[in-house]
Amino acid sequence: MNPVNPVNPTNPTNPTSPTSPTSPMNAVNPTDAVDPVDRAVLNGVLHEIVEDGATPGGVVVCGTAGGDRAVLSAGVVSPFTGPAAPDEHTVYDIASLTKVTATWPLVGRALDAGLLDLDAPVREFLPPMEGAMPSGEATVRQLLSHTSGLRAATRFDLYDLTARPLHELICHELMENLPGTHRYINRGYILLGLALAHVNGRPLDELARELWAELGMDDTAYGPVRQESRVAPTERQDGHDRLWGAVHDENAAIMGGTAGHAGVFATAADLATYAEHLLAGRETPLGQWFRMSLVPQAEIEPGVQRGLCWILGAGGTVAYHHGFTGTSLHLAPATGRYVVIVTNAVHNGAAARIRITPLREHAHKMLAAG
């Protein structure tokens, strides 16, 4: 299977990057990745949500830090593209998993390089601005942990982007509440993406492409990606053609497809590779940043905390994140196990994505059980 062919060519893959073998589609393999009973239940839930119309299809990878993988799949990539079944090489718009696969690891790298400071205002890492910058006073830590107090609603189609650069428009806005309270805010990650590009002197997609190449994530890229049968379409919007290879998130689309909060396309196999790096690389900079990010920063609800980007559930034994389009990444650091979920649930309308909740819940419970 050829790699995703983005409109912007990618750097060559590092030939020494570690990779792990994957299992055939729909296989139930005798690995240590997950108990056979749990695997069978997870497979049943996946098929149920597809049959219920929650998503045209989807792929789940259960794996371990050591490279064991069991791949489950159901349904079709899309009735729009034909009868082909999805597999671990099908490319999905991973939406807010962009935060944990692009922005968050790149923030970690910038911290190691002395380019960012967790507790300094983000305005210090953006091009010079004049005037009061209430939202620019939010710190990198607050933006990562969704405790910045910035406005939560984001409608860049209402901004006059010809008047000022985007970072200025956001930084000059009043805060919605005082910092410290958890509220999920995309614009915080948008600012982080802009800051990363500024302090590195390179575009965000270029920085991310270099990272993914080092990790062996050959099929991960910012969109747009080429329209082909292994790329899962998402939703029809405003009477236009169905989105296919173009980012679903409207604000990321206005930004050209590359943003700190959304815009990345990836396969289940690449997300499994990423999970293995996070769980196995305890002595690597990325692994150390992952452990540092699992320290609770704010309560989301009783029993659920926010770390630096990651959600911490089940008493802190499971770290996870979701994507609006129907994607999830669940990690159990203590046991070295993970579950990757990729679907295009928004294909049938944004409301349909809620119906994949049972799949996410079972993945979480499975890892929390040890």
Order of alpha helices (4+ residues) and beta strands (2+ residues): alpha-beta-beta-beta-alpha-alpha-alpha-alpha-alpha-beta-alpha-beta-alpha-alpha-beta-beta-beta-beta-beta-beta-alpha
